[in-house]
Amino acid sequence: VQFMESGGGLVQPGGSLRLSCAASGFTVSSYAMSWYRQAPGKERESVARMSSLRTITYYADSVKGRFTISRDNAKNTMYLQMNSLKPEDTAVYFCNRATPVLPWGQGTQVTVSS
């Protein structure tokens, strides 16, 4: 199983990014999937989750209304659309199965700064 996150970068406050997570050896549509982030000196936290049937989504209060989780079954890829980014969104972002988690990918760095 391998997750490969991409799409991060440096963006100004108020900007947008779209993160991608390509999975191999694992079918993302078969399980509830989450996006997580880990800021320097902080624990990893879940920011968005989607059920396997896409019927249920969950967002942390800190990102609700700004982030959108989605999935492309044909590409076996998860996405996280991030709008109205804030400096406090700065972190390394990961995707993984909601529970129990599988081996982590390398993540993608998101830096929100002017």
Rosetta blueprint (number, residue, H / E / L):
1 V L
2 Q E
3 F E
4 M E
5 E E
6 S E
7 G L
8 G L
9 G E
10 L E
11 V E
12 Q L
13 P L
14 G L
15 G L
16 S L
17 L E
18 R E
19 L E
20 S E
21 C E
22 A E
23 A E
24 S E
25 G L
26 F L
27 T L
28 V H
29 S H
30 S H
31 Y L
32 A L
33 M E
34 S E
35 W E
36 Y E
37 R E
38 Q E
39 A L
40 P L
41 G L
42 K L
43 E L
44 R L
45 E E
46 S E
47 V E
48 A E
49 R E
50 M E
51 S L
52 S L
53 L L
54 R L
55 T L
56 I L
57 T E
58 Y E
59 Y E
60 A L
61 D L
62 S L
63 V L
64 K L
65 G L
66 R L
67 F E
68 T E
69 I E
70 S E
71 R E
72 D E
73 N L
74 A L
75 K L
76 N L
77 T E
78 M E
79 Y E
80 L E
81 Q E
82 M E
83 N L
84 S L
85 L L
86 K L
87 P H
88 E H
89 D H
90 T L
91 A E
92 V E
93 Y E
94 F E
95 C E
96 N E
97 R E
98 A L
99 T L
100 P L
101 V L
102 L L
103 P L
104 W L
105 G L
106 Q L
107 G L
108 T E
109 Q E
110 V E
111 T E
112 V E
113 S L
114 S L
